Amino acid sequence: MSPYSIRELGPRTWDDFARLVRKHDGIWGGCWCIAFHLKRSSDRTAAQNRAEKESLVRSGQAHAALVYDGDDILGWCQFGSPGELPGRMSAYARTGAKAPDWRITCFFVDRGHRGEGVATAALDGALHLIAAKGGGTVDGYPTDHTRSHPSSNSFLWAGTTSMFAEAGFLPLTSLGPRKVVMRRLVSRR
């Protein structure tokens, strides 16, 4: 049983999300967890990313399972439909696989809480929120930690294959030497 609680990203939790992003200098040079919302990469400032992310959150077009320990936010798992998160969808055309109903695109864990099960709690929280929204096929794009050399925790923004496998995901296709598409069917709750 997880010692953490889950809250959905939305207007009421935006300030918590923003506080954690600011604490980590905008995440990856100012991404603000917006990269998968964009169809193409572009030169954008951290301020532009923040404003767009806040607009998407306030309009219900950005989803994440936020992990809390009491009132302290520790991390999140971003999820959404392919229409909401269209970035990096070209692999489906190359593999012939049907696009999923939902995508789990990235995780973030506060640097002081890495290795404490926050990402696993975030994944579980995202799957529960997806079930409450109707369920369907869910894809993740984790790093295969068993191939090549292990990665630093800060580079595991997509999760690990072992974490997804423990949550019931099965490999669908490879995206390269260390990236895998894993899929799971989530029933409606």
C-alpha positions as protocol buffer text, in pm:
chain_id: "A"
residue {
  index: 1
  type: MET
  ca { x: 0 y: 0 z: 0 }
}
residue {
  index: 2
  type: SER
  ca { x: 142 y: 336 z: -105 }
}
residue {
  index: 3
  type: PRO
  ca { x: 203 y: 602 z: 161 }
}
residue {
  index: 4
  type: TYR
  ca { x: 117 y: 865 z: -101 }
}
residue {
  index: 5
  type: SER
  ca { x: -207 y: 1022 z: -216 }
}
residue {
  index: 6
  type: ILE
  ca { x: -301 y: 1112 z: -574 }
}
residue {
  index: 7
  type: ARG
  ca { x: -470 y: 1428 z: -697 }
}
residue {
  index: 8
  type: GLU
  ca { x: -548 y: 1510 z: -1057 }
}
residue {
  index: 9
  type: LEU
  ca { x: -380 y: 1806 z: -1222 }
}
residue {
  index: 10
  type: GLY
  ca { x: -636 y: 2081 z: -1271 }
}
residue {
  index: 11
  type: PRO
  ca { x: -709 y: 2442 z: -1179 }
}
residue {
  index: 12
  type: ARG
  ca { x: -716 y: 2360 z: -805 }
}
residue {
  index: 13
  type: THR
  ca { x: -378 y: 2182 z: -814 }
}
residue {
  index: 14
  type: TRP
  ca { x: -203 y: 2406 z: -1069 }
}
residue {
  index: 15
  type: ASP
  ca { x: -19 y: 2607 z: -802 }
}
residue {
  index: 16
  type: ASP
  ca { x: 127 y: 2287 z: -651 }
}
residue {
  index: 17
  type: PHE
  ca { x: 240 y: 2166 z: -994 }
}
residue {
  index: 18
  type: ALA
  ca { x: 390 y: 2506 z: -1078 }
}
residue {
  index: 19
  type: ARG
  ca { x: 573 y: 2521 z: -744 }
}
residue {
  index: 20
  type: LEU
  ca { x: 748 y: 2188 z: -811 }
}
residue {
  index: 21
  type: VAL
  ca { x: 835 y: 2286 z: -1169 }
}
residue {
  index: 22
  type: ARG
  ca { x: 983 y: 2619 z: -1052 }
}
residue {
  index: 23
  type: LYS
  ca { x: 1180 y: 2437 z: -781 }
}
residue {
  index: 24
  type: HIS
  ca { x: 1348 y: 2239 z: -1062 }
}
residue {
  index: 25
  type: ASP
  ca { x: 1415 y: 2537 z: -1290 }
}
residue {
  index: 26
  type: GLY
  ca { x: 1129 y: 2464 z: -1529 }
}
residue {
  index: 27
  type: ILE
  ca { x: 1217 y: 2094 z: -1577 }
}
residue {
  index: 28
  type: TRP
  ca { x: 1467 y: 2015 z: -1854 }
}
residue {
  index: 29
  type: GLY
  ca { x: 1554 y: 2375 z: -1932 }
}
residue {
  index: 30
  type: GLY
  ca { x: 1203 y: 2516 z: -1917 }
}
residue {
  index: 31
  type: CYS
  ca { x: 991 y: 2238 z: -2072 }
}
residue {
  index: 32
  type: TRP
  ca { x: 710 y: 2273 z: -1814 }
}
residue {
  index: 33
  type: CYS
  ca { x: 597 y: 1925 z: -1931 }
}
residue {
  index: 34
  type: ILE
  ca { x: 467 y: 2069 z: -2259 }
}
residue {
  index: 35
  type: ALA
  ca { x: 681 y: 1887 z: -2520 }
}
residue {
  index: 36
  type: PHE
  ca { x: 427 y: 1608 z: -2591 }
}
residue {
  index: 37
  type: HIS
  ca { x: 147 y: 1865 z: -2628 }
}
residue {
  index: 38
  type: LEU
  ca { x: 329 y: 2000 z: -2934 }
}
residue {
  index: 39
  type: LYS
  ca { x: 327 y: 1830 z: -3272 }
}
residue {
  index: 40
  type: ARG
  ca { x: 679 y: 1954 z: -3345 }
}
residue {
  index: 41
  type: SER
  ca { x: 966 y: 2082 z: -3140 }
}
residue {
  index: 42
  type: SER
  ca { x: 1024 y: 2453 z: -3165 }
}
residue {
  index: 43
  type: ASP
  ca { x: 1233 y: 2719 z: -3003 }
}
residue {
  index: 44
  type: ARG
  ca { x: 1019 y: 2833 z: -2714 }
}
residue {
  index: 45
  type: THR
  ca { x: 1097 y: 3012 z: -2395 }
}
residue {
  index: 46
  type: ALA
  ca { x: 1023 y: 2871 z: -2051 }
}
residue {
  index: 47
  type: ALA
  ca { x: 772 y: 3155 z: -2003 }
}
residue {
  index: 48
  type: GLN
  ca { x: 586 y: 3053 z: -2322 }
}
residue {
  index: 49
  type: ASN
  ca { x: 582 y: 2688 z: -2211 }
}
residue {
  index: 50
  type: ARG
  ca { x: 454 y: 2781 z: -1865 }
}
residue {
  index: 51
  type: ALA
  ca { x: 176 y: 3001 z: -2006 }
}
residue {
  index: 52
  type: GLU
  ca { x: 66 y: 2737 z: -2254 }
}
residue {
  index: 53
  type: LYS
  ca { x: 72 y: 2459 z: -1993 }
}
residue {
  index: 54
  type: GLU
  ca { x: -135 y: 2667 z: -1752 }
}
residue {
  index: 55
  type: SER
  ca { x: -385 y: 2747 z: -2028 }
}
residue {
  index: 56
  type: LEU
  ca { x: -416 y: 2377 z: -2117 }
}
residue {
  index: 57
  type: VAL
  ca { x: -460 y: 2279 z: -1750 }
}
residue {
  index: 58
  type: ARG
  ca { x: -723 y: 2546 z: -1683 }
}
residue {
  index: 59
  type: SER
  ca { x: -918 y: 2440 z: -1994 }
}
residue {
  index: 60
  type: GLY
  ca { x: -907 y: 2068 z: -1905 }
}
residue {
  index: 61
  type: GLN
  ca { x: -673 y: 1976 z: -2191 }
}
residue {
  index: 62
  type: ALA
  ca { x: -377 y: 1859 z: -1981 }
}
residue {
  index: 63
  type: HIS
  ca { x: -384 y: 1563 z: -1744 }
}
residue {
  index: 64
  type: ALA
  ca { x: -150 y: 1423 z: -1484 }
}
residue {
  index: 65
  type: ALA
  ca { x: -166 y: 1217 z: -1167 }
}
residue {
  index: 66
  type: LEU
  ca { x: 8 y: 1427 z: -901 }
}
residue {
  index: 67
  type: VAL
  ca { x: 169 y: 1243 z: -609 }
}
residue {
  index: 68
  type: TYR
  ca { x: 152 y: 1395 z: -262 }
}
residue {
  index: 69
  type: ASP
  ca { x: 293 y: 1317 z: 79 }
}
residue {
  index: 70
  type: GLY
  ca { x: 51 y: 1513 z: 294 }
}
residue {
  index: 71
  type: ASP
  ca { x: 40 y: 1859 z: 135 }
}
residue {
  index: 72
  type: ASP
  ca { x: 380 y: 1822 z: -33 }
}
residue {
  index: 73
  type: ILE
  ca { x: 379 y: 1743 z: -405 }
}
residue {
  index: 74
  type: LEU
  ca { x: 653 y: 1493 z: -494 }
}
residue {
  index: 75
  type: GLY
  ca { x: 600 y: 1424 z: -864 }
}
residue {
  index: 76
  type: TRP
  ca { x: 359 y: 1328 z: -1138 }
}
residue {
  index: 77
  type: CYS
  ca { x: 274 y: 1109 z: -1434 }
}
residue {
  index: 78
  type: GLN
  ca { x: 143 y: 1291 z: -1743 }
}
residue {
  index: 79
  type: PHE
  ca { x: -126 y: 1117 z: -1948 }
}
residue {
  index: 80
  type: GLY
  ca { x: -378 y: 1207 z: -2214 }
}
residue {
  index: 81
  type: SER
  ca { x: -534 y: 1112 z: -2545 }
}
residue {
  index: 82
  type: PRO
  ca { x: -323 y: 1115 z: -2863 }
}
residue {
  index: 83
  type: GLY
  ca { x: -514 y: 1429 z: -2967 }
}
residue {
  index: 84
  type: GLU
  ca { x: -412 y: 1601 z: -2643 }
}
residue {
  index: 85
  type: LEU
  ca { x: -54 y: 1469 z: -2661 }
}
residue {
  index: 86
  type: PRO
  ca { x: 25 y: 1445 z: -3036 }
}
residue {
  index: 87
  type: GLY
  ca { x: 403 y: 1476 z: -3004 }
}
residue {
  index: 88
  type: ARG
  ca { x: 618 y: 1185 z: -3115 }
}
residue {
  index: 89
  type: MET
  ca { x: 338 y: 976 z: -3265 }
}
residue {
  index: 90
  type: SER
  ca { x: 525 y: 882 z: -3586 }
}
residue {
  index: 91
  type: ALA
  ca { x: 627 y: 539 z: -3452 }
}
residue {
  index: 92
  type: TYR
  ca { x: 273 y: 407 z: -3502 }
}
residue {
  index: 93
  type: ALA
  ca { x: 289 y: 471 z: -3878 }
}
residue {
  index: 94
  type: ARG
  ca { x: 623 y: 287 z: -3898 }
}
residue {
  index: 95
  type: THR
  ca { x: 511 y: -14 z: -3695 }
}
residue {
  index: 96
  type: GLY
  ca { x: 157 y: -51 z: -3827 }
}
residue {
  index: 97
  type: ALA
  ca { x: 21 y: -53 z: -3470 }
}
residue {
  index: 98
  type: LYS
  ca { x: -308 y: 118 z: -3399 }
}
residue {
  index: 99
  type: ALA
  ca { x: -280 y: 435 z: -3190 }
}
residue {
  index: 100
  type: PRO
  ca { x: -393 y: 394 z: -2828 }
}
residue {
  index: 101
  type: ASP
  ca { x: -687 y: 561 z: -2656 }
}
residue {
  index: 102
  type: TRP
  ca { x: -449 y: 706 z: -2395 }
}
residue {
  index: 103
  type: ARG
  ca { x: -77 y: 780 z: -2371 }
}
residue {
  index: 104
  type: ILE
  ca { x: 149 y: 799 z: -2067 }
}
residue {
  index: 105
  type: THR
  ca { x: 423 y: 1028 z: -2189 }
}
residue {
  index: 106
  type: CYS
  ca { x: 638 y: 1132 z: -1896 }
}
residue {
  index: 107
  type: PHE
  ca { x: 708 y: 1127 z: -1527 }
}
residue {
  index: 108
  type: PHE
  ca { x: 877 y: 1373 z: -1298 }
}
residue {
  index: 109
  type: VAL
  ca { x: 993 y: 1309 z: -941 }
}
residue {
  index: 110
  type: ASP
  ca { x: 1138 y: 1571 z: -709 }
}
residue {
  index: 111
  type: ARG
  ca { x: 1513 y: 1514 z: -688 }
}
residue {
  index: 112
  type: GLY
  ca { x: 1490 y: 1466 z: -311 }
}
residue {
  index: 113
  type: HIS
  ca { x: 1241 y: 1179 z: -347 }
}
residue {
  index: 114
  type: ARG
  ca { x: 1377 y: 969 z: -632 }
}
residue {
  index: 115
  type: GLY
  ca { x: 1399 y: 598 z: -561 }
}
residue {
  index: 116
  type: GLU
  ca { x: 1111 y: 614 z: -309 }
}
residue {
  index: 117
  type: GLY
  ca { x: 831 y: 470 z: -525 }
}
residue {
  index: 118
  type: VAL
  ca { x: 687 y: 806 z: -635 }
}
residue {
  index: 119
  type: ALA
  ca { x: 689 y: 718 z: -1007 }
}
residue {
  index: 120
  type: THR
  ca { x: 518 y: 385 z: -938 }
}
residue {
  index: 121
  type: ALA
  ca { x: 251 y: 564 z: -732 }
}
residue {
  index: 122
  type: ALA
  ca { x: 210 y: 818 z: -1014 }
}
residue {
  index: 123
  type: LEU
  ca { x: 164 y: 542 z: -1274 }
}
residue {
  index: 124
  type: ASP
  ca { x: -94 y: 368 z: -1056 }
}
residue {
  index: 125
  type: GLY
  ca { x: -272 y: 700 z: -1002 }
}
residue {
  index: 126
  type: ALA
  ca { x: -278 y: 772 z: -1375 }
}
residue {
  index: 127
  type: LEU
  ca { x: -428 y: 430 z: -1448 }
}
residue {
  index: 128
  type: HIS
  ca { x: -703 y: 489 z: -1189 }
}
residue {
  index: 129
  type: LEU
  ca { x: -780 y: 831 z: -1340 }
}
residue {
  index: 130
  type: ILE
  ca { x: -787 y: 681 z: -1691 }
}
residue {
  index: 131
  type: ALA
  ca { x: -1029 y: 411 z: -1569 }
}
residue {
  index: 132
  type: ALA
  ca { x: -1255 y: 680 z: -1422 }
}
residue {
  index: 133
  type: LYS
  ca { x: -1249 y: 859 z: -1761 }
}
residue {
  index: 134
  type: GLY
  ca { x: -1370 y: 552 z: -1948 }
}
residue {
  index: 135
  type: GLY
  ca { x: -1057 y: 337 z: -1979 }
}
residue {
  index: 136
  type: GLY
  ca { x: -929 y: 190 z: -2303 }
}
residue {
  index: 137
  type: THR
  ca { x: -589 y: 104 z: -2444 }
}
residue {
  index: 138
  type: VAL
  ca { x: -301 y: 281 z: -2272 }
}
residue {
  index: 139
  type: ASP
  ca { x: 53 y: 305 z: -2407 }
}
residue {
  index: 140
  type: GLY
  ca { x: 372 y: 395 z: -2227 }
}
residue {
  index: 141
  type: TYR
  ca { x: 718 y: 452 z: -2374 }
}
residue {
  index: 142
  type: PRO
  ca { x: 960 y: 340 z: -2104 }
}
residue {
  index: 143
  type: THR
  ca { x: 1334 y: 292 z: -2111 }
}
residue {
  index: 144
  type: ASP
  ca { x: 1451 y: -68 z: -2112 }
}
residue {
  index: 145
  type: HIS
  ca { x: 1690 y: -57 z: -1820 }
}
residue {
  index: 146
  type: THR
  ca { x: 1816 y: -409 z: -1898 }
}
residue {
  index: 147
  type: ARG
  ca { x: 1968 y: -305 z: -2232 }
}
residue {
  index: 148
  type: SER
  ca { x: 2306 y: -138 z: -2242 }
}
residue {
  index: 149
  type: HIS
  ca { x: 2410 y: 48 z: -1928 }
}
residue {
  index: 150
  type: PRO
  ca { x: 2178 y: 174 z: -1652 }
}
residue {
  index: 151
  type: SER
  ca { x: 2060 y: 535 z: -1670 }
}
residue {
  index: 152
  type: SER
  ca { x: 2068 y: 803 z: -1405 }
}
residue {
  index: 153
  type: ASN
  ca { x: 1728 y: 848 z: -1237 }
}
residue {
  index: 154
  type: SER
  ca { x: 1703 y: 1196 z: -1387 }
}
residue {
  index: 155
  type: PHE
  ca { x: 1701 y: 1042 z: -1737 }
}
residue {
  index: 156
  type: LEU
  ca { x: 1416 y: 801 z: -1666 }
}
residue {
  index: 157
  type: TRP
  ca { x: 1147 y: 1057 z: -1749 }
}
residue {
  index: 158
  type: ALA
  ca { x: 950 y: 792 z: -1943 }
}
residue {
  index: 159
  type: GLY
  ca { x: 967 y: 529 z: -1665 }
}
residue {
  index: 160
  type: THR
  ca { x: 1123 y: 186 z: -1689 }
}
residue {
  index: 161
  type: THR
  ca { x: 1004 y: -131 z: -1860 }
}
residue {
  index: 162
  type: SER
  ca { x: 1007 y: -315 z: -1527 }
}
residue {
  index: 163
  type: MET
  ca { x: 777 y: -54 z: -1368 }
}
residue {
  index: 164
  type: PHE
  ca { x: 533 y: -78 z: -1659 }
}
residue {
  index: 165
  type: ALA
  ca { x: 548 y: -461 z: -1663 }
}
residue {
  index: 166
  type: GLU
  ca { x: 466 y: -471 z: -1291 }
}
residue {
  index: 167
  type: ALA
  ca { x: 160 y: -255 z: -1371 }
}
residue {
  index: 168
  type: GLY
  ca { x: 39 y: -510 z: -1629 }
}
residue {
  index: 169
  type: PHE
  ca { x: 176 y: -356 z: -1951 }
}
residue {
  index: 170
  type: LEU
  ca { x: 307 y: -583 z: -2227 }
}
residue {
  index: 171
  type: PRO
  ca { x: 566 y: -494 z: -2493 }
}
residue {
  index: 172
  type: LEU
  ca { x: 410 y: -384 z: -2823 }
}
residue {
  index: 173
  type: THR
  ca { x: 711 y: -270 z: -3028 }
}
residue {
  index: 174
  type: SER
  ca { x: 1059 y: -126 z: -2998 }
}
residue {
  index: 175
  type: LEU
  ca { x: 1142 y: 237 z: -3071 }
}
residue {
  index: 176
  type: GLY
  ca { x: 1515 y: 186 z: -3077 }
}
residue {
  index: 177
  type: PRO
  ca { x: 1786 y: 24 z: -2870 }
}
residue {
  index: 178
  type: ARG
  ca { x: 1645 y: 133 z: -2532 }
}
residue {
  index: 179
  type: LYS
  ca { x: 1289 y: 261 z: -2590 }
}
residue {
  index: 180
  type: VAL
  ca { x: 987 y: 31 z: -2594 }
}
residue {
  index: 181
  type: VAL
  ca { x: 616 y: 84 z: -2653 }
}
residue {
  index: 182
  type: MET
  ca { x: 420 y: -107 z: -2389 }
}
residue {
  index: 183
  type: ARG
  ca { x: 41 y: -141 z: -2388 }
}
residue {
  index: 184
  type: ARG
  ca { x: -229 y: -230 z: -2140 }
}
residue {
  index: 185
  type: LEU
  ca { x: -606 y: -236 z: -2153 }
}
residue {
  index: 186
  type: VAL
  ca { x: -766 y: -42 z: -1867 }
}
residue {
  index: 187
  type: SER
  ca { x: -1129 y: -122 z: -1783 }
}
residue {
  index: 188
  type: ARG
  ca { x: -1379 y: 150 z: -1716 }
}
residue {
  index: 189
  type: ARG
  ca { x: -1444 y: 212 z: -1349 }
}
